[in-house]
Amino acid sequence: MKRLFYMCFLALFSDLLISQTPIDDLNWSPDLLINDNFNSMDWQTWRVMHNWWPTKENFTSTHVLTNIIPGLLHLKAEQVNGSPPFYDVGGLITNSTDYPYGYYEIKWQLPDSYGRWLTFWLLGNSGREIDILENVDVSNTQWGSNVHNNSVTPNFHASQDIPYWSDVDVPVNFSTSQNKIGLEWSPGIVIFYLNDVPYKEIWYDNRIPDPSGMALLITPGIDDSPFPNLWTPDYTIIDWVKVWILKRNLVSTIINSNQSLSLYDYALNTSITFQQNVSIPSQQNLTFRATDHITIDGEFTVPAGSGCTFIVHDDVQ
């Protein structure tokens, strides 16, 4: 029986679908665009964030610290005297504005302090923005993840246009431990992750911002109306920032046996066709990506304990 998949996403699983991140998805390139463990400050990748909220804070390199604990970046926020801005803050933005579709990850611990605006963003021109995390909740157990695109008509704001798109209560406290926040960003879809587990996704055709002119930001700043009892100094502590891109092998591929499956080069293909009898190996979770279609033309088996995900989307470059 022949089955042709033109849909964007199909997941086949027997027990429980395992999350697909670069840890367990062979489609991601092992050569990272960013692989910063902050043993020292890489000023070729980063620069100090510009002061876009000048009445609240002044972003400064003196508060970007790698010498407190080796391998951990400390971004300090500190109240200062005098006229606005009232706070000196360590905030970063990439020098490059050419960050593409990919998987973006930060591992960090947030300060236990009221009145903060803690952000990990992708930001472009014309109001194009993906808020991987922005936290203004005093409990540090709720945050917002959002998508904005003012370059389309009408302007798209996922928090307004998607009914279920709201802040998320999470089972961890960001101020007491290091946690990973991730974003998988492909044409037409964004998926947000907490500690390698997806917690929110959105599919919205061309309303998802394109990657042209996008920079990556870490801005642990001050809320627009900080709480009267906001105390500083405090620190946002970052273990790493990593950015992966998908491997590309834009050819039409036929998988006609378990042996050919074992030799398959996981990457974004033009098309993938499964012929004859193919079975996903036991206790493995595999992802197949193509730009045109994925076809099953034969017996295709996913045994108990294994998982299989099919994703069809445009080229990622």
C-alpha positions as a Markdown table, in Angstrom:
| # | Residue | x | y | z |
|---|---|---|---|---|
| 1 | Met | 0.0 | 0.0 | 0.0 |
| 2 | Lys | 1.4 | 3.3 | -1.0 |
| 3 | Arg | 1.1 | 6.3 | 1.3 |
| 4 | Leu | 2.4 | 9.8 | 0.3 |
| 5 | Phe | 3.0 | 12.4 | 3.0 |
| 6 | Tyr | 2.8 | 16.1 | 1.9 |
| 7 | Met | 1.9 | 17.2 | 5.4 |
| 8 | Cys | 4.3 | 19.2 | 7.6 |
| 9 | Phe | 4.6 | 16.8 | 10.5 |
| 10 | Leu | 3.8 | 13.2 | 11.2 |
| 11 | Ala | 4.8 | 11.3 | 14.3 |
| 12 | Leu | 4.6 | 7.6 | 14.6 |
| 13 | Phe | 5.2 | 6.0 | 18.0 |
| 14 | Ser | 4.4 | 2.9 | 19.9 |
| 15 | Asp | 4.7 | 3.8 | 23.6 |
| 16 | Leu | 5.8 | 7.4 | 24.1 |
| 17 | Leu | 7.2 | 9.9 | 21.6 |
| 18 | Ile | 10.7 | 10.9 | 22.6 |
| 19 | Ser | 11.6 | 14.6 | 22.2 |
| 20 | Gln | 13.7 | 15.4 | 19.2 |
| 21 | Thr | 16.7 | 17.6 | 20.0 |
| 22 | Pro | 20.2 | 17.7 | 18.6 |
| 23 | Ile | 21.1 | 15.2 | 21.4 |
| 24 | Asp | 19.1 | 12.4 | 19.8 |
| 25 | Asp | 18.3 | 13.7 | 16.3 |
| 26 | Leu | 21.1 | 12.8 | 13.7 |
| 27 | Asn | 19.9 | 15.5 | 11.3 |
| 28 | Trp | 21.6 | 18.3 | 13.2 |
| 29 | Ser | 25.2 | 19.1 | 12.2 |
| 30 | Pro | 27.9 | 18.4 | 14.8 |
| 31 | Asp | 29.6 | 21.6 | 13.7 |
| 32 | Leu | 27.8 | 24.2 | 15.8 |
| 33 | Leu | 27.4 | 27.9 | 14.8 |
| 34 | Ile | 27.8 | 28.8 | 18.5 |
| 35 | Asn | 29.3 | 26.5 | 21.1 |
| 36 | Asp | 30.2 | 28.9 | 23.9 |
| 37 | Asn | 31.0 | 27.5 | 27.3 |
| 38 | Phe | 32.2 | 30.9 | 28.5 |
| 39 | Asn | 35.6 | 29.8 | 29.7 |
| 40 | Ser | 36.5 | 33.3 | 28.6 |
| 41 | Met | 34.5 | 36.1 | 26.9 |
| 42 | Asp | 34.3 | 35.7 | 23.1 |
| 43 | Trp | 33.9 | 39.2 | 21.9 |
| 44 | Gln | 34.1 | 38.1 | 18.3 |
| 45 | Thr | 30.7 | 36.4 | 18.7 |
| 46 | Trp | 29.2 | 38.8 | 21.3 |
| 47 | Arg | 29.1 | 42.5 | 22.0 |
| 48 | Val | 27.4 | 44.5 | 24.8 |
| 49 | Met | 23.7 | 45.0 | 24.2 |
| 50 | His | 22.8 | 48.5 | 23.2 |
| 51 | Asn | 20.7 | 50.7 | 25.6 |
| 52 | Trp | 17.3 | 50.4 | 24.1 |
| 53 | Trp | 15.5 | 51.1 | 27.5 |
| 54 | Pro | 17.7 | 54.1 | 28.6 |
| 55 | Thr | 15.3 | 55.1 | 31.4 |
| 56 | Lys | 15.8 | 51.8 | 33.2 |
| 57 | Glu | 19.2 | 50.4 | 32.6 |
| 58 | Asn | 22.6 | 50.9 | 31.1 |
| 59 | Phe | 24.1 | 47.8 | 29.5 |
| 60 | Thr | 27.8 | 47.7 | 30.3 |
| 61 | Ser | 30.8 | 45.3 | 29.7 |
| 62 | Thr | 31.9 | 45.8 | 33.4 |
| 63 | His | 28.9 | 43.6 | 34.4 |
| 64 | Val | 29.8 | 40.8 | 31.9 |
| 65 | Leu | 31.9 | 38.6 | 34.1 |
| 66 | Thr | 33.7 | 35.3 | 33.4 |
| 67 | Asn | 36.1 | 35.3 | 36.4 |
| 68 | Ile | 33.7 | 34.6 | 39.3 |
| 69 | Ile | 33.4 | 30.8 | 38.6 |
| 70 | Pro | 35.4 | 29.4 | 35.7 |
| 71 | Gly | 33.1 | 28.2 | 32.9 |
| 72 | Leu | 30.1 | 30.2 | 34.0 |
| 73 | Leu | 29.2 | 33.6 | 32.6 |
| 74 | His | 27.7 | 36.0 | 35.3 |
| 75 | Leu | 25.6 | 38.9 | 34.0 |
| 76 | Lys | 25.3 | 41.3 | 36.8 |
| 77 | Ala | 22.5 | 43.8 | 37.5 |
| 78 | Glu | 23.2 | 46.5 | 40.0 |
| 79 | Gln | 21.4 | 49.6 | 41.1 |
| 80 | Val | 23.3 | 52.9 | 40.8 |
| 81 | Asn | 22.7 | 56.4 | 42.1 |
| 82 | Gly | 21.9 | 59.4 | 40.1 |
| 83 | Ser | 19.6 | 60.2 | 37.2 |
| 84 | Pro | 18.1 | 57.5 | 34.9 |
| 85 | Pro | 19.1 | 54.9 | 34.0 |
| 86 | Phe | 19.1 | 53.6 | 37.6 |
| 87 | Tyr | 20.7 | 50.2 | 36.9 |
| 88 | Asp | 23.9 | 48.9 | 35.3 |
| 89 | Val | 23.3 | 45.5 | 33.7 |
| 90 | Gly | 25.4 | 43.0 | 31.7 |
| 91 | Gly | 23.5 | 42.2 | 28.5 |
| 92 | Leu | 24.7 | 40.6 | 25.2 |
| 93 | Ile | 23.8 | 40.6 | 21.5 |
| 94 | Thr | 25.6 | 38.7 | 18.7 |
| 95 | Asn | 27.8 | 40.8 | 16.4 |
| 96 | Ser | 26.3 | 38.9 | 13.5 |
| 97 | Thr | 22.7 | 39.4 | 12.4 |
| 98 | Asp | 22.8 | 36.3 | 10.2 |
| 99 | Tyr | 21.5 | 33.6 | 12.5 |
| 100 | Pro | 19.5 | 31.1 | 10.4 |
| 101 | Tyr | 16.8 | 28.5 | 11.0 |
| 102 | Gly | 18.2 | 26.0 | 13.6 |
| 103 | Tyr | 18.2 | 24.8 | 17.2 |
| 104 | Tyr | 19.0 | 27.4 | 19.8 |
| 105 | Glu | 19.8 | 26.5 | 23.4 |
| 106 | Ile | 20.8 | 28.2 | 26.6 |
| 107 | Lys | 21.6 | 26.6 | 30.0 |
| 108 | Trp | 21.2 | 29.1 | 32.8 |
| 109 | Gln | 20.1 | 30.0 | 36.3 |
| 110 | Leu | 18.0 | 33.2 | 36.8 |
| 111 | Pro | 18.2 | 35.5 | 39.7 |
| 112 | Asp | 15.6 | 35.2 | 42.6 |
| 113 | Ser | 14.7 | 38.9 | 42.4 |
| 114 | Tyr | 11.5 | 40.8 | 41.7 |
| 115 | Gly | 11.1 | 43.2 | 38.9 |
| 116 | Arg | 13.4 | 41.7 | 36.4 |
| 117 | Trp | 12.9 | 41.3 | 32.6 |
| 118 | Leu | 15.0 | 38.2 | 31.7 |
| 119 | Thr | 15.2 | 37.4 | 28.0 |
| 120 | Phe | 16.7 | 35.0 | 25.5 |
| 121 | Trp | 15.5 | 36.3 | 22.1 |
| 122 | Leu | 16.0 | 36.2 | 18.3 |
| 123 | Leu | 15.4 | 39.7 | 17.0 |
| 124 | Gly | 15.3 | 41.1 | 13.5 |
| 125 | Asn | 14.2 | 44.3 | 11.7 |
| 126 | Ser | 10.5 | 45.2 | 10.9 |
| 127 | Gly | 9.3 | 43.9 | 14.2 |
| 128 | Arg | 10.4 | 40.2 | 13.6 |
| 129 | Glu | 11.0 | 38.5 | 17.0 |
| 130 | Ile | 11.1 | 35.1 | 18.6 |
| 131 | Asp | 11.0 | 35.3 | 22.3 |
| 132 | Ile | 12.6 | 31.9 | 23.3 |
| 133 | Leu | 12.1 | 33.0 | 26.9 |
| 134 | Glu | 11.1 | 36.2 | 28.6 |
| 135 | Asn | 10.4 | 36.1 | 32.3 |
| 136 | Val | 8.8 | 38.9 | 34.3 |
| 137 | Asp | 7.0 | 36.6 | 36.9 |
| 138 | Val | 8.1 | 37.0 | 40.5 |
| 139 | Ser | 7.9 | 33.3 | 41.2 |
| 140 | Asn | 10.4 | 32.3 | 38.6 |
| 141 | Thr | 8.1 | 29.4 | 37.7 |
| 142 | Gln | 6.3 | 31.0 | 34.9 |
| 143 | Trp | 7.6 | 32.5 | 31.6 |
| 144 | Gly | 6.4 | 33.6 | 28.2 |
| 145 | Ser | 7.6 | 32.3 | 24.8 |
| 146 | Asn | 6.3 | 34.3 | 21.9 |
| 147 | Val | 6.5 | 35.1 | 18.2 |
| 148 | His | 6.1 | 38.5 | 16.6 |
| 149 | Asn | 6.1 | 39.5 | 13.0 |
| 150 | Asn | 5.2 | 43.0 | 12.0 |
| 151 | Ser | 6.5 | 42.5 | 8.4 |
| 152 | Val | 3.3 | 40.7 | 7.4 |
| 153 | Thr | -0.2 | 42.1 | 7.0 |
| 154 | Pro | -1.9 | 42.0 | 9.4 |
| 155 | Asn | 0.8 | 42.1 | 12.0 |
| 156 | Phe | 1.2 | 38.7 | 13.7 |
| 157 | His | 1.6 | 38.3 | 17.5 |
| 158 | Ala | 1.2 | 34.7 | 18.6 |
| 159 | Ser | 0.2 | 35.7 | 22.1 |
| 160 | Gln | -2.8 | 37.6 | 20.7 |
| 161 | Asp | -3.7 | 35.5 | 17.6 |
| 162 | Ile | -3.3 | 32.0 | 19.0 |
| 163 | Pro | -5.8 | 31.3 | 21.7 |
| 164 | Tyr | -3.7 | 28.8 | 23.7 |
| 165 | Trp | -0.5 | 30.9 | 23.4 |
| 166 | Ser | 0.1 | 32.2 | 26.9 |
| 167 | Asp | 2.6 | 32.1 | 29.7 |
| 168 | Val | 3.5 | 28.6 | 30.9 |
| 169 | Asp | 3.7 | 27.3 | 34.4 |
| 170 | Val | 6.7 | 25.1 | 34.7 |
| 171 | Pro | 7.7 | 22.4 | 37.2 |
| 172 | Val | 11.1 | 24.0 | 38.0 |
| 173 | Asn | 12.3 | 27.1 | 39.7 |
| 174 | Phe | 14.7 | 28.9 | 37.5 |
| 175 | Ser | 16.4 | 30.6 | 40.4 |
| 176 | Thr | 17.4 | 27.5 | 42.3 |
| 177 | Ser | 19.1 | 25.4 | 39.5 |
| 178 | Gln | 20.5 | 25.5 | 36.0 |
| 179 | Asn | 17.9 | 24.6 | 33.3 |
| 180 | Lys | 18.0 | 24.3 | 29.5 |
| 181 | Ile | 15.7 | 26.4 | 27.3 |
| 182 | Gly | 15.6 | 25.4 | 23.6 |
| 183 | Leu | 14.1 | 26.6 | 20.3 |
| 184 | Glu | 13.7 | 24.5 | 17.2 |
| 185 | Trp | 13.1 | 27.0 | 14.3 |
| 186 | Ser | 12.2 | 25.8 | 10.8 |
| 187 | Pro | 10.2 | 27.4 | 8.0 |
| 188 | Gly | 6.6 | 27.7 | 9.3 |
| 189 | Ile | 7.2 | 26.2 | 12.7 |
| 190 | Val | 8.7 | 26.9 | 16.1 |
| 191 | Ile | 9.0 | 24.4 | 18.9 |
| 192 | Phe | 10.0 | 25.5 | 22.4 |
| 193 | Tyr | 11.8 | 23.1 | 24.8 |
| 194 | Leu | 12.5 | 22.9 | 28.6 |
| 195 | Asn | 15.3 | 20.5 | 29.5 |
| 196 | Asp | 15.0 | 18.7 | 26.2 |
| 197 | Val | 11.2 | 18.2 | 26.5 |
| 198 | Pro | 8.9 | 20.2 | 24.1 |
| 199 | Tyr | 6.3 | 22.4 | 25.9 |
| 200 | Lys | 4.9 | 24.6 | 23.2 |
| 201 | Glu | 4.8 | 24.7 | 19.4 |
| 202 | Ile | 3.2 | 26.9 | 16.7 |
| 203 | Trp | 2.6 | 26.3 | 13.0 |
| 204 | Tyr | 1.4 | 29.4 | 11.1 |
| 205 | Asp | 2.6 | 29.3 | 7.5 |
| 206 | Asn | 4.6 | 32.3 | 6.5 |
| 207 | Arg | 3.7 | 34.2 | 9.7 |
| 208 | Ile | 6.8 | 32.7 | 11.4 |
| 209 | Pro | 9.6 | 35.2 | 10.9 |
| 210 | Asp | 12.2 | 34.4 | 8.2 |
| 211 | Pro | 15.9 | 34.3 | 9.4 |
| 212 | Ser | 17.2 | 37.3 | 7.4 |
| 213 | Gly | 18.9 | 39.8 | 9.6 |
| 214 | Met | 18.3 | 38.0 | 12.9 |
| 215 | Ala | 20.5 | 38.5 | 15.9 |
| 216 | Leu | 20.6 | 36.5 | 19.2 |
| 217 | Leu | 20.2 | 38.4 | 22.5 |
| 218 | Ile | 20.6 | 37.7 | 26.2 |
| 219 | Thr | 19.3 | 40.7 | 28.1 |
| 220 | Pro | 18.7 | 40.2 | 31.8 |
| 221 | Gly | 17.3 | 43.6 | 32.3 |
| 222 | Ile | 14.8 | 45.5 | 34.5 |
| 223 | Asp | 11.1 | 45.4 | 34.1 |
| 224 | Asp | 9.3 | 48.5 | 32.7 |
| 225 | Ser | 7.8 | 49.1 | 36.2 |
| 226 | Pro | 10.2 | 47.3 | 38.6 |
| 227 | Phe | 8.8 | 46.3 | 41.9 |
| 228 | Pro | 9.5 | 48.7 | 44.8 |
| 229 | Asn | 11.4 | 46.0 | 46.6 |
| 230 | Leu | 13.7 | 45.0 | 43.7 |
| 231 | Trp | 17.0 | 44.3 | 45.2 |
| 232 | Thr | 20.4 | 44.2 | 43.5 |
| 233 | Pro | 23.1 | 43.3 | 42.9 |
| 234 | Asp | 22.1 | 39.9 | 41.4 |
| 235 | Tyr | 23.3 | 37.6 | 38.7 |
| 236 | Thr | 22.0 | 35.7 | 35.7 |
| 237 | Ile | 24.4 | 32.7 | 35.5 |
| 238 | Ile | 24.9 | 31.1 | 32.1 |
| 239 | Asp | 26.6 | 27.7 | 31.6 |
| 240 | Trp | 26.5 | 27.7 | 27.8 |
| 241 | Val | 24.8 | 28.9 | 24.6 |
| 242 | Lys | 24.7 | 26.6 | 21.6 |
| 243 | Val | 23.3 | 26.9 | 18.1 |
| 244 | Trp | 23.0 | 24.0 | 15.7 |
| 245 | Ile | 21.9 | 23.9 | 12.0 |
| 246 | Leu | 20.4 | 21.1 | 10.0 |
| 247 | Lys | 22.6 | 19.0 | 7.7 |
| 248 | Arg | 21.5 | 19.3 | 4.0 |
| 249 | Asn | 21.6 | 16.6 | 1.4 |
| 250 | Leu | 19.1 | 17.7 | -1.1 |
| 251 | Val | 18.7 | 14.5 | -3.1 |
| 252 | Ser | 15.8 | 12.0 | -3.6 |
| 253 | Thr | 16.5 | 9.0 | -1.4 |
| 254 | Ile | 15.1 | 5.4 | -1.5 |
| 255 | Ile | 15.3 | 3.2 | 1.6 |
| 256 | Asn | 14.3 | -0.3 | 0.6 |
| 257 | Ser | 15.6 | -2.5 | 3.5 |
| 258 | Asn | 16.8 | -2.3 | 7.0 |
| 259 | Gln | 20.4 | -2.5 | 5.7 |
| 260 | Ser | 19.9 | 0.7 | 3.6 |
| 261 | Leu | 18.3 | 2.3 | 6.6 |
| 262 | Ser | 21.4 | 1.6 | 8.6 |
| 263 | Leu | 23.5 | 3.4 | 5.9 |
| 264 | Tyr | 21.1 | 6.4 | 5.6 |
| 265 | Asp | 22.7 | 9.8 | 5.9 |
| 266 | Tyr | 20.4 | 11.8 | 8.2 |
| 267 | Ala | 19.9 | 15.2 | 6.7 |
| 268 | Leu | 17.3 | 17.4 | 5.0 |
| 269 | Asn | 16.6 | 15.5 | 1.7 |
| 270 | Thr | 14.5 | 16.5 | -1.3 |
| 271 | Ser | 12.3 | 13.4 | -0.9 |
| 272 | Ile | 12.4 | 10.1 | 1.0 |
| 273 | Thr | 10.7 | 6.9 | -0.2 |
| 274 | Phe | 10.4 | 3.7 | 2.0 |
| 275 | Gln | 10.0 | 0.6 | -0.2 |
| 276 | Gln | 9.5 | -3.1 | 0.6 |
| 277 | Asn | 10.0 | -4.0 | 4.3 |
| 278 | Val | 11.5 | -1.4 | 6.6 |
| 279 | Ser | 11.5 | -1.5 | 10.4 |
| 280 | Ile | 12.8 | 1.2 | 12.8 |
| 281 | Pro | 15.4 | -0.4 | 15.1 |
| 282 | Ser | 14.4 | -1.4 | 18.6 |
| 283 | Gln | 14.7 | 1.4 | 21.2 |
| 284 | Gln | 15.6 | 4.1 | 18.7 |
| 285 | Asn | 13.9 | 7.3 | 17.9 |
| 286 | Leu | 14.5 | 8.6 | 14.4 |
| 287 | Thr | 13.6 | 11.7 | 12.5 |
| 288 | Phe | 13.3 | 12.0 | 8.7 |
| 289 | Arg | 13.1 | 15.4 | 7.0 |
| 290 | Ala | 12.4 | 16.3 | 3.4 |
| 291 | Thr | 11.5 | 19.4 | 1.4 |
| 292 | Asp | 9.0 | 17.7 | -1.1 |
| 293 | His | 7.5 | 14.5 | 0.3 |
| 294 | Ile | 8.0 | 11.4 | 2.3 |
| 295 | Thr | 6.5 | 8.2 | 0.8 |
| 296 | Ile | 5.8 | 4.9 | 2.4 |
| 297 | Asp | 5.4 | 2.3 | -0.4 |
| 298 | Gly | 5.6 | -1.0 | 1.5 |
| 299 | Glu | 5.5 | -2.4 | 5.0 |
| 300 | Phe | 6.8 | 0.1 | 7.6 |
| 301 | Thr | 7.1 | -1.0 | 11.2 |
| 302 | Val | 7.7 | 1.0 | 14.4 |
| 303 | Pro | 8.2 | -1.5 | 17.2 |
| 304 | Ala | 7.2 | -0.9 | 20.8 |
| 305 | Gly | 9.8 | 1.3 | 22.5 |
| 306 | Ser | 10.9 | 3.0 | 19.3 |
| 307 | Gly | 9.8 | 6.3 | 17.7 |
| 308 | Cys | 9.7 | 7.9 | 14.3 |
| 309 | Thr | 9.0 | 11.4 | 13.2 |
| 310 | Phe | 8.4 | 12.7 | 9.6 |
| 311 | Ile | 8.8 | 16.4 | 8.9 |
| 312 | Val | 8.3 | 18.0 | 5.5 |
| 313 | His | 9.3 | 21.7 | 5.3 |
| 314 | Asp | 11.1 | 24.1 | 2.9 |
| 315 | Asp | 14.8 | 24.3 | 2.6 |
| 316 | Val | 16.4 | 25.8 | 5.7 |
| 317 | Gln | 18.9 | 28.1 | 3.9 |
